[in-house]
């Protein structure tokens, strides 16, 4: 692949929010331009001439970019899903905290059944919270997920690339392991007043992993 063409394509899409359609158009343009560039080289053109003619014959790039640029209506709908997601995740986190608080609070009751009841309530609340998170994600169209992820303060993971998909899967596995470890530790020891520390530590480590991932990608651009 020609590095100048890659840079040209990256500049064209630098202000375009990530989405499946944008990623597909970007790769299609990249492939077409590299193929056309190779054809010009094969015809005896110099590298400079081949690049200039490739760019000149790319077609109506403004129209192509407009087809993957979100309009006002799309942004309004994306904001709706973003607000709903933030609200539902806030409720889910509150349910997790409430369940853990009830388990901790059960230690102050002089009843053998209190801890058992508290754990049962914790599991019910955790199931409701997890279901709410899964429903929120599954019911949000992918294009709005991509747009809102790109609009975050911290740059999200570009899952349109194979490397981004692998890293996203790794993070999913990471959180499954953290959750499993938390539950095993908590049920074996019943030290709920201590085991909660798993979550802030896991959150910090997740943030560090994302920063390192983005730094690595930036260093290769």
C-alpha positions as CSV (number, residue, x, y, z in Angstrom):
1,X,0.0,0.0,0.0
2,X,1.1,3.6,-0.7
3,X,1.7,5.6,2.5
4,X,0.7,8.8,0.9
5,X,-2.7,7.4,-0.1
6,X,-3.2,6.0,3.4
7,X,-2.4,9.5,4.9
8,X,-4.7,11.1,2.3
9,X,-7.6,8.8,3.3
10,X,-7.0,9.3,7.0
11,X,-7.2,13.1,6.6
12,X,-10.4,12.8,4.6
13,X,-12.0,10.8,7.4
14,X,-10.4,12.7,10.3
15,X,-13.6,14.6,11.1
16,X,-16.1,11.8,10.2
17,X,-17.5,10.0,13.3
18,X,-16.7,6.3,13.3
19,X,-19.5,4.0,12.1
20,X,-19.8,0.8,10.2
21,X,-20.7,2.7,7.0
22,X,-17.8,5.1,7.4
23,X,-15.4,2.3,8.0
24,X,-16.6,0.4,4.9
25,X,-16.4,3.5,2.7
26,X,-12.9,4.3,4.0
27,X,-11.6,0.8,3.2
28,X,-13.3,0.7,-0.1
29,X,-11.7,4.1,-1.1
30,X,-8.3,2.9,0.2
31,X,-8.5,-0.3,-1.9
32,X,-9.7,1.4,-5.0
33,X,-7.1,4.2,-4.8
34,X,-4.2,1.8,-4.2
35,X,-5.4,-0.4,-7.1
36,X,-5.6,2.6,-9.4
37,X,-2.2,3.9,-8.2
38,X,-0.7,0.5,-9.1
39,X,-2.3,0.6,-12.5
40,X,-0.7,4.0,-13.2
41,X,2.7,2.7,-12.1
42,X,2.3,-0.3,-14.4
43,X,1.6,2.1,-17.3
44,X,5.0,3.8,-16.7
45,X,3.9,6.8,-14.7
46,X,6.2,8.1,-12.0
47,X,5.2,7.8,-8.3
48,X,4.3,11.5,-8.2
49,X,2.3,11.4,-11.4
50,X,0.5,8.2,-10.3
51,X,-0.5,9.7,-7.0
52,X,-1.7,13.0,-8.5
53,X,-3.8,11.2,-11.1
54,X,-5.2,8.8,-8.5
55,X,-6.3,11.7,-6.3
56,X,-7.6,13.7,-9.3
57,X,-9.8,10.8,-10.5
58,X,-11.2,9.8,-7.1
59,X,-14.6,11.2,-8.0
60,X,-17.0,13.4,-6.0
61,X,-15.5,12.8,-2.5
62,X,-17.7,15.4,-0.9
63,X,-20.8,13.5,-1.9
64,X,-19.3,10.2,-0.7
65,X,-18.4,11.7,2.7
66,X,-21.8,13.3,3.0
67,X,-23.4,9.9,2.7
68,X,-21.6,8.8,6.0
69,X,-21.8,12.1,7.8
70,X,-24.5,12.2,10.5
71,X,-27.2,14.9,10.0
72,X,-29.0,16.8,12.8
73,X,-31.7,14.2,13.1
74,X,-29.2,11.4,13.6
75,X,-27.3,13.4,16.2
76,X,-30.6,14.0,18.1
77,X,-31.4,10.3,18.1
78,X,-27.9,9.4,19.1
79,X,-28.2,11.8,22.1
80,X,-31.4,10.2,23.1
81,X,-29.8,6.7,23.2
82,X,-26.8,8.2,25.0
83,X,-29.0,9.7,27.7
84,X,-31.0,6.5,28.0
85,X,-27.8,4.5,28.3
86,X,-26.4,6.8,31.0
87,X,-29.6,6.7,33.0
88,X,-30.0,2.9,32.8
89,X,-26.3,2.2,33.7
90,X,-26.7,4.6,36.6
91,X,-29.7,2.6,37.8
92,X,-27.9,-0.7,37.4
93,X,-24.9,0.6,39.4
94,X,-27.2,1.7,42.1
95,X,-28.8,-1.7,42.3
96,X,-25.4,-3.4,42.6
97,X,-24.4,-1.0,45.4
98,X,-27.8,-1.5,47.1
99,X,-27.4,-5.3,47.0
100,X,-23.9,-5.1,48.4
101,X,-25.0,-2.7,51.1
102,X,-27.7,-5.0,52.2
103,X,-25.3,-7.9,52.5
104,X,-22.9,-5.7,54.6
105,X,-25.8,-4.5,56.7
106,X,-27.1,-8.0,57.4
107,X,-24.1,-8.5,59.7
108,X,-25.7,-6.0,62.2
109,X,-28.8,-8.1,62.6
110,X,-28.9,-10.9,65.2
111,X,-30.5,-13.4,62.9
112,X,-29.1,-16.5,61.2
113,X,-31.3,-15.9,58.3
114,X,-30.4,-12.3,57.7
115,X,-27.2,-13.0,55.7
116,X,-28.9,-15.6,53.6
117,X,-31.8,-13.3,52.8
118,X,-29.4,-10.5,52.0
119,X,-27.4,-12.6,49.6
120,X,-30.7,-13.7,47.9
121,X,-31.7,-10.1,47.5
122,X,-28.2,-9.2,46.2
123,X,-28.5,-11.9,43.5
124,X,-31.9,-10.7,42.5
125,X,-30.8,-7.1,42.2
126,X,-27.6,-8.1,40.4
127,X,-29.7,-10.1,37.9
128,X,-32.0,-7.1,37.3
129,X,-29.1,-4.8,36.9
130,X,-27.2,-7.1,34.5
131,X,-30.4,-7.6,32.5
132,X,-30.9,-3.8,32.3
133,X,-27.4,-3.3,31.0
134,X,-27.7,-6.1,28.4
135,X,-31.1,-4.8,27.3
136,X,-29.7,-1.2,27.0
137,X,-26.8,-2.3,24.8
138,X,-28.7,-4.8,22.7
139,X,-31.6,-2.4,22.0
140,X,-29.3,0.5,20.9
141,X,-28.5,0.4,17.1
142,X,-24.9,-0.2,16.3
143,X,-24.5,3.1,14.4
144,X,-25.6,5.1,17.5
145,X,-23.2,3.1,19.7
146,X,-20.3,3.9,17.4
147,X,-21.2,7.6,17.2
148,X,-21.6,8.0,21.0
149,X,-18.4,6.1,21.7
150,X,-16.5,8.4,19.3
151,X,-18.0,11.4,21.0
152,X,-16.8,10.5,24.5
153,X,-14.1,12.5,26.3
154,X,-11.8,9.5,26.1
155,X,-11.4,8.1,22.7
156,X,-13.1,4.8,22.4
157,X,-12.0,1.5,20.9
158,X,-12.3,1.4,17.1
159,X,-14.0,-1.9,16.7
160,X,-14.1,-1.5,12.9
161,X,-10.5,-2.8,12.9
162,X,-9.5,-6.5,13.7
163,X,-7.2,-5.2,16.4
164,X,-9.9,-3.1,18.0
165,X,-12.3,-6.1,17.9
166,X,-9.7,-8.3,19.6
167,X,-9.1,-5.7,22.3
168,X,-12.8,-5.3,22.9
169,X,-13.2,-9.0,23.3
170,X,-10.2,-9.0,25.7
171,X,-11.9,-6.4,27.8
172,X,-15.2,-8.4,27.9
173,X,-13.2,-11.4,29.0
174,X,-11.4,-9.3,31.6
175,X,-14.7,-8.1,33.2
176,X,-16.1,-11.7,33.2
177,X,-13.1,-12.9,35.1
178,X,-13.3,-9.9,37.5
179,X,-17.0,-10.6,38.2
180,X,-16.4,-14.4,38.6
181,X,-13.5,-13.7,40.9
182,X,-15.5,-11.2,43.0
183,X,-18.4,-13.6,43.4
184,X,-16.2,-16.6,44.3
185,X,-14.1,-14.6,46.8
186,X,-17.2,-13.1,48.4
187,X,-19.2,-16.3,48.8
188,X,-16.2,-18.2,50.1
189,X,-15.3,-15.6,52.7
190,X,-18.5,-13.6,53.2
191,X,-16.3,-10.6,53.6
192,X,-18.5,-8.3,51.5
193,X,-17.3,-5.3,53.4
194,X,-13.8,-6.0,51.9
195,X,-14.4,-7.7,48.5
196,X,-16.1,-4.6,47.1
197,X,-12.6,-3.2,46.6
198,X,-12.3,-5.4,43.6
199,X,-14.5,-3.0,41.5
200,X,-12.6,0.3,41.9
201,X,-9.3,-1.6,41.3
202,X,-10.7,-3.4,38.3
203,X,-12.0,0.0,36.9
204,X,-8.6,1.7,37.3
205,X,-6.9,-1.2,35.6
206,X,-9.4,-1.2,32.7
207,X,-8.8,2.5,32.2
208,X,-5.0,2.0,32.2
209,X,-5.4,-0.8,29.6
210,X,-7.5,1.6,27.4
211,X,-4.9,4.4,27.7
212,X,-2.1,2.0,26.8
213,X,-4.1,0.7,23.8
214,X,-4.7,4.3,22.5
215,X,-1.1,5.3,23.1
216,X,0.1,2.3,21.1
217,X,-2.3,3.1,18.3
218,X,-1.3,6.8,18.2
219,X,2.4,5.9,18.0
220,X,1.7,3.9,14.9
221,X,-0.2,6.6,13.1
